[in-house]
Amino acid sequence: MDDYREIKELLKPRRDIKASDELRLKVRHTLLRETKKQAVRKWLFRGISLSAVAAVLLIVLLPSGISAKEVLTEAIKAFSKAENIEMTVDIRTRPVENFRFIDINENFVGHHIDLMATDSLLRWRIDKGGRIAIGSGKDIHTWLPELNIGWHLSHSDNENVLGYMANLLSPQKILETELTNCLDKEGAEFTVKKDGKHIILTVHANPEGDFENPYTLNTSIFESDNIRKYIIDADSKRLVSATVSIKVGKREIEVLKISDITYDMKPRNIYLLPEDIQFIEMEKQLEGLKNLTAEEAATTILNAFADWNESILSKIVHPNISDAAYRKRFSGSKLISIGQSFTSGANNSIFVPYTLELKDGTVQRHNIALQKTDSGGWTIVGGL
C-alpha cells in the first residue's frame, strides 16, 4: 500500500463532496456484493492506471454541475503554483522550422526555454537558434533572426504557435493536462508508478488526424504514435525530466528530451523585443484567392512567382514576409506541373503537389500547403 501512497494522494479530492442518502445507499449495496468486493480489491492492490481510478471517483463522487476537469484539477494539488524556471529541451527538428515540427531523421536542436511568473502573469521565451518566440498571456511575438523579420499575434493560444511544447510552459500542470487529455480523447492510455523518489507518468497516444495519405504522419508529436514519459519528484511534485518517443514499426525513436531544468531562478525581464527585427501585425486576415479550387489556387500562386506578381502574392502572404522569405529563391521560377490535392493529419491544410523549375535551373518537387480564411479565400501556410 505504501508504494501507492503518493499516487492516491494525487487523486484525493480537495473539495468536501457529499453524496445524497439515496446515492450512499446504492453505493453501499453495490459494494456489498462479492463480485464488486473483488473488483475493488483489484483496483486498490494491483496498481491500476489512473484513468480507471479517476473513473471510479467520478462515478461515486461527481455531483451534478461539477465537471470531470474540475474534479481532476482539484485532485492534483501539486500543480497549483507558477515557478521561475529555465530549461533546455532537445528536439529532432530544424532550427528555422516552426515549433510544432519534428523530423525523426533530423539531429537534435536545443531549445532554451525561460519561464518567469510576475503578478500572476506567465511570461515565456523559447529560442531554437533560427526561430525565437516570446509570449505574455495571449500576446505572442515570433521572429526569424536570419531574415530580420517577425510577426505579432495579439489573440492566440500558445498551443496554436507551439504545439506540444505549450505544455512545457507550465510544467507544474503537465499531469493535470495529461489526465484531462486521457479523459477527453480516444486512443490514449497512460500508467503511473512509483519508483523510489520519483513518480513516473507514461502516456501512449495514437496519431491524431486522418492519415489515409500519410504525408504529415510523424511530423508533429500529436500526429504520431507517441510515448510521452514524465518523471516527477515524489516529494516536491516538480518535473524532473521528460522524453517523447515516436513508434515507427518496432522501433521507438526519441524525438524530445528535457536535458536540463532549473527551478527558482531569480526574476529577470525575458520579454524583450530585438530592435533590428521588423514585426508584422497578423491580427487582420489576408484576403486570399477566392472562387478557386485548391489546384487552381496553387497554380495561380506558383505562376505568380515567374514575374513576381504582387497583386496576387499580396493576397496570400504578407508582402514583407514574401520579400524576405521567398523572393530571392522563387522570383523568376517556372511552374512545370501540378498534382491532385490531398489532406493529411490533424490540421485543416490542403496539400497540392507541384514541380517548379527555379531560375538557376534547379527543379523543386514539394507539396504547397493551403488553408482557407474565414471569408473563403486560399492562403499559403507552407510547402515552399
C-alpha positions as CSV (number, residue, x, y, z in Angstrom):
1,M,0.0,0.0,0.0
2,D,2.9,2.4,0.8
3,D,4.1,2.1,-2.8
4,Y,0.9,3.9,-4.0
5,R,0.6,6.4,-1.2
6,E,1.8,9.3,-3.4
7,I,-0.4,8.3,-6.3
8,K,-3.5,8.1,-4.1
9,E,-2.6,11.5,-2.6
10,L,-2.6,12.9,-6.1
11,L,-6.1,11.6,-6.7
12,K,-7.6,12.7,-3.3
13,P,-10.4,15.3,-4.0
14,R,-9.8,18.7,-2.4
15,R,-13.5,19.5,-2.2
16,D,-15.8,18.1,0.5
17,I,-18.2,16.4,-1.8
18,K,-21.2,14.9,-0.1
19,A,-23.4,12.3,-1.8
20,S,-27.1,12.1,-1.2
21,D,-28.5,9.5,1.1
22,E,-30.0,7.7,-1.9
23,L,-26.7,7.6,-3.6
24,R,-24.9,6.4,-0.5
25,L,-27.4,3.6,-0.1
26,K,-26.9,2.5,-3.7
27,V,-23.2,2.5,-3.4
28,R,-23.2,0.6,-0.1
29,H,-25.5,-2.1,-1.5
30,T,-23.3,-2.4,-4.6
31,L,-20.1,-2.7,-2.7
32,L,-21.6,-5.5,-0.5
33,R,-21.8,-7.8,-3.5
34,E,-19.0,-10.2,-3.6
35,T,-18.1,-9.5,-7.3
36,K,-17.8,-5.8,-6.5
37,K,-15.7,-6.6,-3.5
38,Q,-13.3,-8.4,-5.7
39,A,-13.2,-5.7,-8.2
40,V,-12.4,-3.1,-5.5
41,R,-9.6,-5.2,-4.1
42,K,-8.1,-5.4,-7.6
43,W,-8.3,-1.6,-8.0
44,L,-6.7,-1.0,-4.7
45,F,-3.9,-3.6,-4.7
46,R,-2.9,-4.2,-8.3
47,G,-1.7,-0.7,-9.2
48,I,-4.3,0.2,-11.8
49,S,-4.0,3.0,-14.3
50,L,-5.1,6.5,-13.1
51,S,-7.8,6.6,-15.7
52,A,-9.6,3.7,-14.0
53,V,-9.2,5.3,-10.6
54,A,-10.4,8.6,-11.9
55,A,-13.5,6.9,-13.5
56,V,-14.3,5.4,-10.1
57,L,-14.0,8.7,-8.4
58,L,-16.2,10.4,-11.0
59,I,-18.9,7.7,-10.7
60,V,-19.1,7.8,-6.9
61,L,-18.2,11.4,-6.1
62,L,-19.1,13.5,-9.0
63,P,-22.1,15.7,-8.1
64,S,-24.4,17.4,-10.6
65,G,-22.8,20.5,-12.0
66,I,-19.2,19.6,-11.4
67,S,-17.2,18.7,-14.5
68,A,-14.6,15.9,-14.6
69,K,-12.0,18.5,-15.3
70,E,-12.9,20.4,-12.1
71,V,-12.6,17.3,-10.0
72,L,-9.2,16.3,-11.6
73,T,-7.9,19.9,-11.2
74,E,-8.8,19.9,-7.5
75,A,-7.4,16.4,-7.1
76,I,-3.9,17.3,-8.3
77,K,-2.7,19.5,-5.5
78,A,0.9,19.7,-6.6
79,F,0.5,21.7,-9.7
80,S,-1.0,25.0,-8.4
81,K,1.9,27.4,-8.3
82,A,3.9,29.0,-11.1
83,E,7.7,28.9,-10.8
84,N,10.6,30.8,-12.4
85,I,12.1,28.1,-14.5
86,E,14.9,27.7,-17.0
87,M,15.2,24.5,-19.1
88,T,16.9,23.1,-22.2
89,V,14.8,20.9,-24.4
90,D,16.4,18.9,-27.3
91,I,14.1,18.2,-30.3
92,R,14.7,16.5,-33.6
93,T,13.8,19.3,-35.9
94,R,15.4,22.1,-37.9
95,P,16.4,25.5,-36.3
96,V,14.2,27.7,-38.6
97,E,11.1,25.4,-38.7
98,N,8.0,26.2,-36.7
99,F,7.9,24.9,-33.1
100,R,5.4,22.2,-33.8
101,F,7.6,20.5,-36.5
102,I,9.6,17.4,-35.8
103,D,11.5,15.0,-38.1
104,I,12.7,11.6,-36.9
105,N,15.6,11.8,-39.4
106,E,17.0,15.2,-38.1
107,N,19.6,15.8,-35.4
108,F,18.6,17.3,-32.1
109,V,18.2,21.0,-31.9
110,G,18.5,22.7,-28.5
111,H,15.6,24.9,-27.4
112,H,16.4,27.2,-24.5
113,I,13.2,28.0,-22.5
114,D,12.7,30.7,-19.9
115,L,9.6,31.0,-17.8
116,M,9.0,33.9,-15.4
117,A,5.9,34.5,-13.4
118,T,5.2,38.0,-12.3
119,D,1.9,39.3,-10.8
120,S,0.2,36.0,-11.7
121,L,1.1,36.5,-15.4
122,L,3.4,34.0,-17.0
123,R,6.0,35.4,-19.4
124,W,8.0,32.9,-21.6
125,R,10.7,32.8,-24.1
126,I,11.8,30.0,-26.4
127,D,15.0,30.2,-28.5
128,K,15.9,27.4,-31.0
129,G,18.5,29.4,-32.9
130,G,16.8,30.0,-36.2
131,R,13.4,30.9,-34.6
132,I,12.6,32.7,-31.4
133,A,9.3,33.4,-29.7
134,I,8.2,35.3,-26.6
135,G,4.8,35.4,-25.0
136,S,2.7,37.0,-22.3
137,G,-0.9,35.9,-21.9
138,K,-2.3,35.8,-25.5
139,D,0.3,38.2,-26.8
140,I,3.0,36.4,-28.8
141,H,5.9,37.6,-30.9
142,T,7.8,35.3,-33.2
143,W,10.8,36.1,-35.3
144,L,13.5,34.7,-37.6
145,P,16.8,36.4,-36.8
146,E,18.5,35.4,-40.2
147,L,15.7,37.2,-42.2
148,N,15.3,40.1,-39.8
149,I,11.5,39.6,-39.8
150,G,8.9,38.6,-37.3
151,W,5.2,38.7,-36.6
152,H,2.9,39.6,-33.8
153,L,-0.2,37.7,-32.7
154,S,-2.4,39.5,-30.2
155,H,-5.1,36.9,-29.8
156,S,-3.6,33.5,-30.0
157,D,-3.3,30.4,-27.8
158,N,0.2,29.1,-27.0
159,E,-0.7,25.7,-28.5
160,N,-1.5,27.3,-31.8
161,V,2.1,28.5,-32.1
162,L,4.0,25.9,-30.1
163,G,2.0,22.7,-30.4
164,Y,3.0,20.1,-27.8
165,M,5.7,22.4,-26.4
166,A,2.9,24.6,-25.0
167,N,2.6,22.0,-22.2
168,L,6.2,22.8,-21.1
169,L,5.3,26.4,-20.4
170,S,3.5,25.2,-17.2
171,P,5.4,22.0,-16.2
172,Q,3.5,22.1,-12.9
173,K,0.3,21.3,-14.8
174,I,1.6,18.6,-17.0
175,L,-0.1,15.7,-15.0
176,E,-3.4,17.6,-15.0
177,T,-3.2,18.3,-18.7
178,E,-2.4,14.7,-19.5
179,L,-5.2,13.4,-17.2
180,T,-7.6,15.7,-19.0
181,N,-6.4,14.6,-22.4
182,C,-6.8,11.0,-21.4
183,L,-10.4,11.5,-20.3
184,D,-11.3,13.7,-23.3
185,K,-9.6,11.9,-26.2
186,E,-9.9,8.4,-27.5
187,G,-6.9,6.3,-28.4
188,A,-4.7,7.3,-25.4
189,E,-3.7,5.2,-22.4
190,F,-1.4,6.0,-19.5
191,T,0.1,4.5,-16.4
192,V,1.6,5.9,-13.2
193,K,4.0,4.1,-11.0
194,K,6.2,4.9,-8.0
195,D,9.9,4.3,-8.5
196,G,11.9,5.2,-5.4
197,K,11.7,9.0,-5.0
198,H,10.0,9.5,-8.4
199,I,6.5,9.2,-9.8
200,I,6.7,8.1,-13.5
201,L,3.8,9.1,-15.8
202,T,3.8,7.3,-19.1
203,V,1.3,8.3,-21.9
204,H,0.8,6.3,-25.1
205,A,-1.2,8.1,-27.7
206,N,-2.3,7.2,-31.2
207,P,-1.8,9.7,-34.0
208,E,-4.4,12.5,-34.2
209,G,-5.9,13.1,-37.6
210,D,-6.7,11.3,-40.9
211,F,-3.8,9.6,-42.4
212,E,-5.3,7.9,-45.4
213,N,-2.5,9.9,-47.0
214,P,0.4,9.6,-44.6
215,Y,2.2,12.8,-45.7
216,T,2.1,14.5,-42.3
217,L,2.4,11.4,-40.2
218,N,5.3,11.8,-37.6
219,T,5.8,15.5,-38.5
220,S,4.5,16.6,-35.1
221,I,4.2,14.9,-31.7
222,F,0.4,14.8,-31.8
223,E,0.4,13.5,-35.4
224,S,2.4,10.4,-34.4
225,D,2.1,7.2,-32.4
226,N,3.9,8.6,-29.5
227,I,5.0,7.7,-26.0
228,R,5.4,10.6,-23.5
229,K,7.2,9.9,-20.3
230,Y,7.3,12.3,-17.3
231,I,9.5,11.8,-14.2
232,I,8.1,13.8,-11.3
233,D,9.8,14.2,-7.9
234,A,7.5,12.4,-5.4
235,D,8.1,15.0,-2.6
236,S,8.2,18.3,-4.3
237,K,5.9,17.2,-7.2
238,R,8.2,19.1,-9.6
239,L,9.0,17.8,-13.1
240,V,12.5,16.3,-13.1
241,S,12.7,15.3,-16.7
242,A,10.6,14.3,-19.7
243,T,11.0,12.4,-23.0
244,V,8.9,11.8,-26.1
245,S,9.4,8.9,-28.4
246,I,7.7,8.0,-31.7
247,K,6.9,4.4,-32.6
248,V,7.9,3.6,-36.2
249,G,7.3,-0.1,-36.8
250,K,9.1,-1.9,-34.0
251,R,11.4,1.0,-33.2
252,E,10.9,3.7,-30.7
253,I,12.8,6.9,-31.8
254,E,13.3,9.6,-29.1
255,V,12.4,12.9,-30.6
256,L,12.2,15.2,-27.5
257,K,14.1,15.2,-24.2
258,I,14.5,17.7,-21.4
259,S,18.2,17.7,-20.8
260,D,18.3,20.3,-18.1
261,I,15.8,22.0,-15.8
262,T,16.4,24.6,-13.1
263,Y,13.8,25.9,-10.7
264,D,13.5,29.1,-8.6
265,M,15.5,31.3,-10.9
266,K,16.0,34.9,-10.0
267,P,13.3,37.1,-11.7
268,R,14.5,38.9,-14.8
269,N,13.0,40.5,-17.8
270,I,12.8,38.0,-20.6
271,Y,10.1,39.8,-22.6
272,L,12.5,41.9,-24.7
273,L,12.0,42.6,-28.4
274,P,15.0,43.0,-30.7
275,E,15.4,46.4,-32.3
276,D,16.6,45.1,-35.6
277,I,13.5,43.0,-36.4
278,Q,10.5,44.2,-38.4
279,F,7.4,42.9,-36.8
280,I,4.2,42.4,-38.9
281,E,0.8,42.6,-37.2
282,M,-1.1,39.4,-38.0
283,E,-4.4,40.3,-36.5
284,K,-6.1,41.1,-39.8
285,Q,-6.6,38.1,-42.1
286,L,-5.4,38.2,-45.7
287,E,-8.0,38.3,-48.4
288,G,-6.8,35.0,-50.1
289,L,-7.7,33.8,-53.5
290,K,-11.4,33.2,-53.8
291,N,-13.7,31.1,-56.1
292,L,-10.9,28.7,-57.0
293,T,-10.2,25.0,-56.3
294,A,-7.1,24.1,-54.4
295,E,-5.4,23.1,-57.6
296,E,-6.3,26.3,-59.3
297,A,-5.2,28.4,-56.3
298,A,-1.8,26.6,-56.2
299,T,-1.4,27.1,-60.0
300,T,-2.2,30.8,-59.7
301,I,0.3,31.3,-56.8
302,L,3.2,29.4,-58.3
303,N,2.7,31.1,-61.7
304,A,2.8,34.4,-59.9
305,F,6.4,33.8,-58.9
306,A,7.5,34.0,-62.6
307,D,7.2,37.8,-62.8
308,W,6.6,38.3,-59.0
309,N,3.0,39.4,-59.5
310,E,2.4,41.3,-56.2
311,S,-1.3,41.8,-57.0
312,I,-1.7,38.1,-56.5
313,L,1.0,37.3,-53.9
314,S,-0.1,40.1,-51.6
315,K,-3.5,38.3,-51.2
316,I,-1.9,35.0,-50.0
317,V,1.1,36.1,-47.9
318,H,2.1,39.4,-46.3
319,P,4.4,41.3,-48.8
320,N,7.2,41.8,-46.2
321,I,7.2,38.1,-45.5
322,S,7.2,37.1,-49.1
323,D,10.0,39.6,-49.9
324,A,12.2,38.4,-47.0
325,A,11.5,34.6,-47.2
326,Y,10.6,33.8,-50.8
327,R,11.5,36.4,-53.4
328,K,15.3,35.7,-53.7
329,R,14.7,32.0,-54.2
330,F,11.5,31.8,-56.2
331,S,11.4,35.0,-58.3
332,G,11.7,34.1,-62.0
333,S,10.8,30.4,-61.5
334,K,8.7,28.4,-63.9
335,L,5.8,26.0,-62.9
336,I,6.2,22.6,-64.6
337,S,3.3,20.7,-63.2
338,I,0.5,20.5,-60.5
339,G,-0.8,17.3,-59.0
340,Q,-4.1,16.4,-57.3
341,S,-4.8,17.9,-53.9
342,F,-5.0,15.8,-50.7
343,T,-5.4,16.1,-47.0
344,S,-3.3,14.5,-44.2
345,G,-3.1,14.8,-40.4
346,A,-5.0,16.8,-37.9
347,N,-4.9,20.4,-39.3
348,N,-7.1,21.9,-41.9
349,S,-4.5,22.3,-44.6
350,I,-4.9,21.2,-48.2
351,F,-1.7,19.9,-49.9
352,V,-1.1,20.3,-53.6
353,P,1.9,18.5,-55.2
354,Y,4.0,20.7,-57.6
355,T,7.1,20.7,-59.7
356,L,8.9,24.1,-60.1
357,E,12.0,25.0,-62.0
358,L,13.9,27.7,-60.3
359,K,15.7,30.4,-62.2
360,D,19.1,28.7,-61.6
361,G,17.8,25.6,-63.3
362,T,17.2,23.7,-60.0
363,V,14.0,21.6,-60.0
364,Q,12.0,21.6,-56.8
365,R,9.3,19.0,-56.1
366,H,7.2,19.6,-53.0
367,N,3.6,20.0,-51.7
368,I,2.3,23.5,-51.2
369,A,0.1,23.8,-48.1
370,L,-3.0,25.9,-48.4
371,Q,-5.7,27.0,-46.0
372,K,-8.9,28.9,-46.3
373,T,-9.6,32.2,-44.5
374,D,-12.9,32.9,-42.7
375,S,-14.1,34.6,-45.9
376,G,-13.3,31.6,-48.0
377,G,-10.1,32.7,-49.7
378,W,-7.0,30.4,-50.1
379,T,-3.7,31.5,-48.4
380,I,-0.4,29.7,-48.3
381,V,0.8,28.3,-45.0
382,G,3.8,26.2,-46.0
383,G,5.4,23.9,-48.6
384,L,7.9,26.2,-50.1
